[in-house]
Amino acid sequence: MADLKYLSNKAVELIKEKADEGFVSVNYSEKREFNLESGEFTLYRTLFNEGVTVQVYKDKKKGVYATNKLGENDIINAVNTAVESAESAESDDANILAENQGEIESNQGVYDPDEEKLFARTLELKETLEKDYPKIQIVGIIVSHSRVDSVYANTNGTTYVHKSGSYYVSLEVSGHDGDKTTGLIYPGFATNQLEKPFIEMSNVKESLETAIKQLDAAPITEKFTGTMVCTPGILSGLFYCVAGMAGGNSILEKTSIYMDKLGQKIADERINVTFKAEPDDRIVGYQVLSDGYKAETYDFIKDGVLKNFNIGDYVARKTGFERAKNGQGNMFVGIGEKSVEEIISTIDKGILVGDFSGGEPSINGDFSGVAKNSFLIENGKVTRALSETMINGNFAEMLNSLRDISKEVVLDGSSVIPYTAFDGIVVSGIE
């Protein structure tokens, strides 16, 4: 492995010579991976990756260059190319380097993997699926350990040296029974421990049971307005969409429906969304942002109130709003007091949505798409599996139409998300 600290120092000195200010990020990673296809081990490999990104500012002009080569000459070329790029760019007063964050070192996760135990857990998962889930077809399983060494350094004096490692499990499965098959389902998670069987991690069991139940899926012929119960995967996607509507270009171009809502109530007071930076026993965590600031935990929505726009340093400087304290990773959604079963028991008519396929919401928050791996709810019970079904609604209105939040959560290594139920969703069959 290349000497990352030496290369970063070399780059910083070159940037100081050739530009006003800038930063370099160098990284080296190793991934050890087991692959299963159609229930059989087909591959074990170790993958190596390295790269460097240089960003410079010269006369308020920004230049960026990235390469996957880490030699000393490659560093020199990266700096020179970034400077050339800056010289042909437009000047912008918001092109300013992050303030000095000091010298930071971090070590997190599992840097050195237990490959023997990782393989044993993988084999255990395969055998459990074959024994206990005969109607599950294993299309593929990828189990890996990735470790990363990285150094970020800038001309303001910030140096960030980071070592990390985590295990990753990704399944590709479907239901299969005679001539009947289902669409593919992709449960997966990241973890820093191998103490529990993989079958008990995250939402693996729930996903397998969904695939089996979907073997009897049938279309819906009616159209109704009812309650949508969101699985954690759907809910995280919902809030990432909302974060996008309250961040980035939407704020810069003043097209966000939340433009004048900062500090105001935009959701039911039971809704709390936090983006965490610090790792714990539930999430992998991360420590530095691409714009050079140390990542910090912050509230996006607190008691239904929009607390922060999700914008980086550049947009913050352009608009005058406060920048977000991290890059919207590691989402935590506040939990409720009822079980999923108790919540469903209160619903007269609705749909439990396991997956969603649709385009980006409109500027005003309207969305429309196909609910997949979903189930009909009638008179307080989940009655039958549905084949692809249309759902329509509006994100902004949904946030204020919360029926309830579950006390159960799914932990996938990068988020902690409960189930939720929202009223006022239009459900219909696909013609």
Secondary structure as UniProt FT lines:
FT   HELIX           4..18
FT   STRAND          21..37
FT   TURN            38..39
FT   STRAND          40..58
FT   TURN            59..60
FT   STRAND          61..67
FT   HELIX           72..87
FT   TURN            93..94
FT   STRAND          103..109
FT   HELIX           115..132
FT   TURN            134..135
FT   STRAND          136..154
FT   TURN            155..156
FT   STRAND          159..177
FT   TURN            178..179
FT   STRAND          180..181
FT   STRAND          188..191
FT   HELIX           198..200
FT   TURN            202..203
FT   HELIX           204..213
FT   HELIX           214..216
FT   STRAND          223..230
FT   HELIX           232..245
FT   HELIX           248..252
FT   TURN            253..254
FT   TURN            257..260
FT   TURN            262..263
FT   TURN            269..270
FT   STRAND          273..275
FT   TURN            290..291
FT   STRAND          298..302
FT   TURN            303..304
FT   STRAND          305..306
FT   HELIX           313..319
FT   STRAND          331..333
FT   HELIX           340..344
FT   TURN            345..346
FT   STRAND          349..353
FT   STRAND          355..358
FT   TURN            363..364
FT   STRAND          366..372
FT   STRAND          374..378
FT   TURN            379..380
FT   STRAND          381..386
FT   STRAND          389..394
FT   HELIX           395..399
FT   STRAND          402..411
FT   STRAND          415..429
//
